[in-house]
Amino acid sequence: MQSIENLKFLTTEEARKIATNFGTPVFVYSRKGIEKSCDDALAFPNAFGLTVRFAMKANPGRTVLEILKKKGIHIDASSEHEVQRAILAGFKPSDILLTSQQLARSLKDLIPQGVQFNACSLRQLEEFGKNFPGKEVSVRFNPGLGSGATKKTDVGGKTSSFGIWHEEIGKVKEIVSKYGLKLVRVHTHIGSGSDPEVWKAVAHYTLEIAAQFPDCRTVNLGGGFKVGRMIGEKTTDPQTIGKPVKELFENYAKEKGIQLKMEIEPGSFLMVNNGAILTQVDDIVDTGEGGYTFVKLDMGMDVNTRPALYAAKHPLIVIPQKEKSEQKTGDFVYVGHCCESGDLITQEEGGGPQLRTTHTPEIGDLVVMEGAGAYCSSMSTKNYNSYPETSEVLIDTDGTAKLVRQRQTLEQILQNEVLVSLG
């Protein structure tokens, strides 16, 4: 039998109160937890200075961004739209690094404001050079190695389109020379849930690339620090993986006479276990002998698409409507409320139902889905089956629960539809 998961930051009383006051489903975040994770990231071992950039795609909510800004975190933006949201949340343009798969259409407007640009392809570097000759630029390289919890979260190596392939460094030098650019930052990122040993190896290769550009003064090693959601899953210790990397930077300074500043870009590390989804059991059905007992929740892939997309596992904790002297346990398949066979909250990789051991739920019980602070709200398939965007609540440092995102209304779902005469 699997281990029964425990609540990470909520209490049963808080969960019941939030459900009563704000309804379900609802995202709940812990400000205290977010700030503690920021402190841990800012303590990452470094030789000559550190900038921590939040991978904003993990959770771009305004309140989250404001908490991070107060802690001194900068921004890693994956699109021009994220840049604009970060600026609206109070970040200075110079604190934002734009690293995007698609070339920003507003690049000519963003760079003069002070936004830093990280070219992720030869085409992007060429376009930047045409528009901003003589300027400082950053380049993302694919170092030839990748690591991820699944192939879908692996962003390095031959199977990845992210960054300029390391063997094309000569072409990078040609473009840099052609437009008189100053390549001041070398960037790599190998994947989410990365293997610490691979991460250290990539740091070594990244420094070798940096050595080929005399203007380089910053090395960005990306993020992908594994955070354990489930019991038994390991969490990357920044101190453990950071110390040998710090030594690499110190050795580089001795050999080259250049003290490189380091940047890292945590997303999950800052948010994963500081967020949860509070949901309710809507129904329970079974498919007879040899079948399954399905627990239907009042949320699904419209709220958190990770289980459907990656077969990702999230802790599920049943909170009964009223305290019980004894709670029985059993094996159940948890499913979402979307009319979609793939909306399985507990599923095997590749699809198909997977049993999860929990306390035996009843209709009306609450279920807390833990590990939902990153890549849940931001990646949800909003409005599938026309379900509204989920509300969000922050537990502040004084313990009060504050609404930070309202549940979407039907009018808001429909607001961008254009009525046309069909004759």
C-alpha positions as CSV (number, residue, x, y, z in Angstrom):
1,M,0.0,0.0,0.0
2,Q,1.2,3.5,-0.8
3,S,2.0,6.0,1.9
4,I,-0.8,8.4,2.8
5,E,0.3,12.0,1.9
6,N,0.1,14.8,4.4
7,L,-0.8,18.5,4.2
8,K,2.2,20.8,3.5
9,F,1.1,24.2,4.8
10,L,-2.6,24.2,5.2
11,T,-4.4,22.9,8.3
12,T,-7.7,21.0,8.0
13,E,-9.4,23.9,9.8
14,E,-7.9,26.5,7.3
15,A,-9.0,24.3,4.3
16,R,-12.6,24.1,5.5
17,K,-12.7,27.8,6.2
18,I,-11.3,28.8,2.8
19,A,-13.7,26.4,1.1
20,T,-16.6,28.0,2.9
21,N,-15.5,31.6,2.3
22,F,-14.3,31.3,-1.3
23,G,-15.8,28.1,-2.7
24,T,-14.1,25.3,-4.6
25,P,-12.1,24.8,-6.6
26,V,-9.6,27.4,-5.5
27,F,-5.8,27.8,-5.6
28,V,-4.2,28.5,-2.2
29,Y,-0.7,30.0,-1.8
30,S,1.5,30.5,1.2
31,R,3.3,33.8,1.3
32,K,5.5,32.5,4.2
33,G,6.5,29.5,2.1
34,I,7.2,31.5,-1.0
35,E,9.5,33.9,1.0
36,K,11.3,31.0,2.6
37,S,12.0,29.5,-0.9
38,C,13.3,32.8,-2.1
39,D,15.7,32.9,0.8
40,D,16.9,29.4,-0.1
41,A,17.5,30.4,-3.7
42,L,19.2,33.6,-2.8
43,A,21.6,31.6,-0.7
44,F,22.8,29.5,-3.7
45,P,26.6,29.2,-3.5
46,N,28.3,31.6,-5.8
47,A,31.8,33.0,-6.1
48,F,31.4,36.5,-7.5
49,G,27.7,37.5,-7.2
50,L,24.3,36.0,-7.9
51,T,21.1,37.0,-9.6
52,V,18.1,34.8,-9.1
53,R,15.5,35.2,-11.9
54,F,12.0,33.7,-11.4
55,A,10.9,31.6,-14.4
56,M,7.7,33.6,-14.7
57,K,5.9,31.0,-16.7
58,A,5.6,28.9,-13.6
59,N,3.1,31.3,-12.0
60,P,2.7,34.9,-13.4
61,G,0.0,36.0,-11.0
62,R,0.5,39.6,-9.9
63,T,0.5,39.0,-6.2
64,V,3.1,36.2,-6.6
65,L,5.3,38.6,-8.7
66,E,5.0,41.4,-6.1
67,I,6.1,39.0,-3.3
68,L,9.1,37.9,-5.3
69,K,10.0,41.5,-6.2
70,K,10.1,42.5,-2.6
71,K,12.5,39.6,-1.9
72,G,14.9,40.9,-4.6
73,I,14.2,38.3,-7.3
74,H,14.5,39.3,-11.0
75,I,12.5,37.9,-13.9
76,D,13.1,35.3,-16.6
77,A,10.4,36.1,-19.2
78,S,9.4,33.5,-21.9
79,S,7.5,36.0,-24.1
80,E,7.0,39.7,-24.7
81,H,3.6,39.4,-23.0
82,E,5.3,38.2,-19.8
83,V,7.6,41.1,-20.0
84,Q,4.7,43.5,-20.1
85,R,3.0,41.7,-17.1
86,A,6.2,41.9,-15.1
87,I,6.5,45.6,-15.7
88,L,2.9,46.1,-14.7
89,A,3.7,44.2,-11.4
90,G,6.5,46.8,-10.7
91,F,9.6,45.2,-12.1
92,K,12.1,47.5,-13.7
93,P,12.7,46.6,-17.4
94,S,16.4,46.2,-16.6
95,D,15.5,43.4,-14.2
96,I,13.8,41.4,-16.9
97,L,15.6,38.9,-19.3
98,L,13.6,37.9,-22.3
99,T,14.3,34.4,-23.4
100,S,11.6,33.3,-25.9
101,Q,11.0,30.6,-28.5
102,Q,9.2,33.2,-30.7
103,L,11.0,36.4,-31.7
104,A,9.2,39.2,-29.9
105,R,7.3,41.4,-32.3
106,S,7.7,44.3,-29.9
107,L,11.5,43.9,-29.6
108,K,12.2,47.4,-31.0
109,D,10.1,48.9,-28.2
110,L,11.3,46.7,-25.4
111,I,15.1,47.0,-25.8
112,P,15.1,50.9,-25.6
113,Q,13.2,50.5,-22.3
114,G,16.1,48.5,-20.8
115,V,14.8,45.0,-21.2
116,Q,17.6,42.5,-21.6
117,F,17.5,40.2,-24.6
118,N,18.6,36.5,-24.7
119,A,18.9,35.3,-28.3
120,C,17.7,31.7,-28.6
121,S,18.4,31.1,-32.3
122,L,20.7,32.4,-35.0
123,R,17.7,34.2,-36.6
124,Q,17.0,36.0,-33.3
125,L,20.6,37.0,-32.9
126,E,20.7,38.3,-36.5
127,E,17.5,40.3,-36.0
128,F,18.8,41.8,-32.8
129,G,22.0,42.8,-34.5
130,K,20.2,44.5,-37.4
131,N,18.1,46.5,-35.1
132,F,20.7,47.2,-32.3
133,P,24.2,47.2,-33.7
134,G,26.9,47.7,-31.1
135,K,24.6,46.8,-28.2
136,E,25.0,44.2,-25.4
137,V,23.3,40.9,-26.0
138,S,22.9,37.5,-24.3
139,V,22.9,34.1,-26.1
140,R,21.3,30.9,-25.1
141,F,23.2,27.8,-26.2
142,N,22.1,24.2,-26.4
143,P,25.1,22.5,-24.7
144,G,24.3,19.1,-26.2
145,L,23.1,17.6,-22.9
146,G,19.6,17.5,-21.5
147,S,17.8,16.3,-18.4
148,G,14.2,16.2,-17.3
149,A,11.6,14.2,-15.4
150,T,10.1,13.3,-18.8
151,K,11.0,13.9,-22.4
152,K,8.4,16.7,-22.4
153,T,10.4,18.6,-19.8
154,D,13.9,18.0,-21.3
155,V,15.1,21.1,-23.1
156,G,18.7,20.2,-24.0
157,G,20.4,17.8,-26.4
158,K,19.6,16.8,-29.9
159,T,15.9,16.3,-29.3
160,S,15.4,19.9,-28.1
161,S,14.8,23.1,-30.2
162,F,15.8,25.4,-27.4
163,G,18.9,27.5,-27.9
164,I,21.7,27.6,-30.5
165,W,23.3,24.3,-31.0
166,H,26.8,24.4,-29.4
167,E,28.5,23.3,-32.6
168,E,27.3,26.5,-34.3
169,I,29.3,28.8,-32.0
170,G,31.3,29.9,-35.1
171,K,28.2,31.3,-36.7
172,V,27.4,33.1,-33.4
173,K,30.8,34.7,-33.5
174,E,30.3,35.8,-37.2
175,I,27.0,37.6,-36.3
176,V,28.4,39.2,-33.2
177,S,31.4,40.5,-35.3
178,K,29.2,41.6,-38.2
179,Y,27.1,43.9,-36.0
180,G,29.7,44.8,-33.4
181,L,27.7,43.2,-30.7
182,K,29.0,42.6,-27.1
183,L,28.0,39.1,-26.0
184,V,27.9,39.7,-22.3
185,R,26.0,36.7,-21.1
186,V,26.1,33.0,-22.0
187,H,22.9,31.1,-21.1
188,T,22.1,27.4,-20.9
189,H,19.2,25.5,-19.5
190,I,18.8,21.7,-19.8
191,G,15.4,20.8,-18.4
192,S,13.0,20.6,-15.5
193,G,13.7,18.1,-12.7
194,S,17.3,18.0,-13.9
195,D,19.9,15.5,-12.7
196,P,22.4,17.3,-10.4
197,E,25.3,15.5,-12.0
198,V,24.2,16.5,-15.5
199,W,23.7,20.1,-14.2
200,K,27.3,20.2,-12.9
201,A,28.6,18.9,-16.2
202,V,26.6,21.5,-18.2
203,A,28.1,24.2,-15.9
204,H,31.5,23.1,-17.0
205,Y,30.6,23.2,-20.7
206,T,28.9,26.5,-20.3
207,L,32.1,28.1,-18.9
208,E,34.0,26.7,-21.9
209,I,31.6,28.5,-24.2
210,A,31.9,31.7,-22.1
211,A,35.6,31.6,-22.5
212,Q,35.3,32.1,-26.2
213,F,33.6,35.5,-25.8
214,P,35.9,38.1,-24.3
215,D,33.0,40.4,-23.3
216,C,31.2,37.7,-21.4
217,R,30.8,38.6,-17.7
218,T,27.7,36.6,-16.7
219,V,26.9,33.0,-17.0
220,N,23.2,31.9,-16.6
221,L,22.8,28.3,-15.8
222,G,19.0,28.2,-16.0
223,G,16.9,26.3,-13.5
224,G,15.1,23.0,-13.5
225,F,15.9,22.3,-9.8
226,K,13.9,19.2,-8.9
227,V,11.3,19.7,-6.2
228,G,9.7,16.6,-4.7
229,R,5.9,16.7,-4.5
230,M,5.2,13.2,-3.5
231,I,6.5,11.3,-0.4
232,G,9.8,9.7,-1.4
233,E,10.6,12.2,-4.2
234,K,13.9,14.0,-3.7
235,T,14.3,17.8,-3.7
236,T,17.4,19.3,-5.1
237,D,19.6,20.9,-2.4
238,P,21.0,24.2,-3.8
239,Q,23.9,24.0,-1.4
240,T,24.8,20.5,-2.6
241,I,24.8,21.2,-6.3
242,G,26.0,24.8,-5.9
243,K,29.3,24.2,-4.1
244,P,31.1,22.4,-6.9
245,V,29.8,24.9,-9.4
246,K,31.1,27.7,-7.2
247,E,34.5,26.1,-7.4
248,L,34.3,26.0,-11.2
249,F,33.8,29.8,-11.2
250,E,36.7,30.3,-8.8
251,N,39.0,28.2,-11.0
252,Y,37.8,30.1,-14.1
253,A,38.8,33.4,-12.4
254,K,42.3,32.0,-11.6
255,E,42.9,30.8,-15.1
256,K,41.2,33.6,-17.1
257,G,41.5,36.6,-14.7
258,I,37.7,37.1,-15.1
259,Q,35.2,37.0,-12.2
260,L,32.0,35.8,-13.8
261,K,28.7,36.6,-12.1
262,M,26.2,33.7,-11.9
263,E,22.5,33.7,-12.7
264,I,20.0,30.9,-12.0
265,E,16.3,30.7,-13.0
266,P,14.2,28.7,-10.6
267,G,10.5,28.4,-11.3
268,S,9.3,25.3,-9.5
269,F,11.8,25.6,-6.7
270,L,10.2,28.9,-5.6
271,M,6.6,27.9,-5.9
272,V,5.7,24.2,-6.2
273,N,5.0,23.2,-2.6
274,N,3.9,26.7,-1.6
275,G,0.6,26.3,-3.6
276,A,-2.3,23.8,-3.4
277,I,-5.6,23.3,-5.1
278,L,-8.6,23.0,-2.7
279,T,-11.3,20.9,-4.4
280,Q,-14.4,18.9,-3.4
281,V,-15.6,15.4,-4.1
282,D,-18.6,15.7,-6.4
283,D,-19.4,12.1,-7.1
284,I,-18.1,8.5,-6.6
285,V,-18.8,5.8,-9.2
286,D,-17.4,2.2,-9.7
287,T,-17.1,-0.1,-12.7
288,G,-17.8,-3.4,-10.9
289,E,-15.7,-6.4,-10.2
290,G,-12.2,-6.1,-11.8
291,G,-12.9,-2.4,-12.3
292,Y,-12.2,0.8,-10.4
293,T,-13.8,3.1,-7.9
294,F,-13.6,6.6,-9.4
295,V,-13.6,9.7,-7.3
296,K,-14.9,12.7,-9.3
297,L,-13.6,16.1,-8.2
298,D,-15.0,19.5,-9.0
299,M,-11.8,20.4,-10.8
300,G,-9.9,18.8,-13.6
301,M,-7.6,19.6,-16.5
302,D,-9.2,23.1,-16.8
303,V,-7.5,23.8,-13.4
304,N,-4.4,21.7,-13.5
305,T,-3.4,20.1,-16.8
306,R,-0.1,18.5,-15.6
307,P,-1.6,15.0,-14.8
308,A,-3.2,14.8,-18.3
309,L,-0.1,16.3,-20.0
310,Y,2.7,14.5,-18.2
311,A,1.0,11.9,-16.0
312,A,2.4,14.1,-13.2
313,K,1.7,13.0,-9.7
314,H,0.3,15.4,-7.1
315,P,-0.3,14.5,-3.4
316,L,-4.0,14.1,-2.6
317,I,-5.2,14.5,0.9
318,V,-8.9,13.9,1.8
319,I,-10.4,16.2,4.4
320,P,-13.8,14.9,5.7
321,Q,-16.6,17.4,6.2
322,K,-16.5,16.6,9.9
323,E,-13.7,15.2,12.1
324,K,-13.8,11.4,12.4
325,S,-12.3,9.3,15.2
326,E,-11.1,6.9,12.6
327,Q,-10.6,7.2,8.8
328,K,-10.5,4.2,6.6
329,T,-8.2,4.0,3.6
330,G,-8.5,2.5,0.2
331,D,-7.3,2.6,-3.4
332,F,-9.1,4.9,-5.8
333,V,-8.8,6.5,-9.2
334,Y,-9.2,10.3,-9.0
335,V,-10.7,12.0,-12.1
336,G,-11.5,15.5,-13.1
337,H,-14.8,17.0,-14.1
338,C,-14.1,17.6,-17.8
339,C,-15.8,15.6,-20.4
340,E,-12.5,14.1,-21.6
341,S,-11.3,10.6,-21.1
342,G,-7.8,11.9,-20.5
343,D,-8.9,14.0,-17.5
344,L,-7.4,11.5,-15.1
345,I,-5.8,13.0,-12.0
346,T,-4.2,9.7,-11.1
347,Q,-2.9,8.1,-14.3
348,E,-0.1,6.0,-15.6
349,E,2.4,7.5,-17.9
350,G,1.1,7.1,-21.4
351,G,-2.5,7.1,-20.2
352,G,-4.8,4.8,-18.3
353,P,-6.1,4.9,-14.7
354,Q,-3.8,4.5,-11.8
355,L,-4.9,3.6,-8.2
356,R,-4.0,6.0,-5.4
357,T,-4.2,5.1,-1.7
358,T,-6.0,7.8,0.3
359,H,-8.4,8.0,3.1
360,T,-11.8,6.8,1.9
361,P,-13.6,9.9,0.6
362,E,-17.3,10.7,0.7
363,I,-19.3,13.0,-1.6
364,G,-18.9,16.5,-0.2
365,D,-15.4,15.9,1.4
366,L,-12.6,18.3,0.5
367,V,-9.5,17.1,-1.3
368,V,-6.3,19.1,-1.2
369,M,-4.1,18.7,-4.2
370,E,-0.6,19.6,-3.1
371,G,2.4,20.7,-5.2
372,A,0.3,23.0,-7.3
373,G,2.2,26.3,-6.9
374,A,4.0,26.1,-10.2
375,Y,2.9,25.2,-13.7
376,C,-0.7,24.6,-12.7
377,S,-2.7,27.9,-12.8
378,S,-0.4,29.2,-15.6
379,M,-0.8,26.0,-17.7
380,S,-4.4,25.2,-17.1
381,T,-6.7,24.6,-20.1
382,K,-8.8,27.5,-19.1
383,N,-12.5,27.4,-20.2
384,Y,-12.5,23.9,-21.5
385,N,-16.1,22.7,-21.2
386,S,-16.7,26.5,-20.5
387,Y,-15.6,26.1,-16.9
388,P,-14.5,29.5,-15.5
389,E,-10.9,30.4,-14.6
390,T,-10.3,29.3,-11.0
391,S,-10.1,31.8,-8.1
392,E,-6.9,32.2,-6.1
393,V,-6.2,32.9,-2.4
394,L,-3.1,33.9,-0.6
395,I,-2.5,33.0,3.1
396,D,-0.5,36.1,4.2
397,T,2.2,36.1,6.9
398,D,-0.4,37.0,9.6
399,G,-2.5,33.9,8.7
400,T,-5.3,35.8,6.9
401,A,-6.6,34.4,3.6
402,K,-6.9,37.0,0.9
403,L,-8.6,36.7,-2.4
404,V,-6.0,37.6,-5.1
405,R,-7.9,36.4,-8.2
406,Q,-11.6,36.3,-8.6
407,R,-13.4,33.4,-10.2
408,Q,-14.1,34.2,-13.8
409,T,-17.7,35.1,-14.8
410,L,-19.6,33.9,-17.9
411,E,-19.5,37.5,-19.2
412,Q,-15.6,37.4,-19.0
413,I,-15.5,34.1,-20.8
414,L,-17.5,35.5,-23.6
415,Q,-16.1,39.1,-23.7
416,N,-13.8,38.7,-26.7
417,E,-16.3,36.9,-28.9
418,V,-17.4,39.1,-31.8
419,L,-21.0,39.1,-32.9
420,V,-21.3,39.0,-36.7
421,S,-24.3,39.0,-39.0
422,L,-24.6,35.6,-40.6
423,G,-27.5,36.6,-42.9
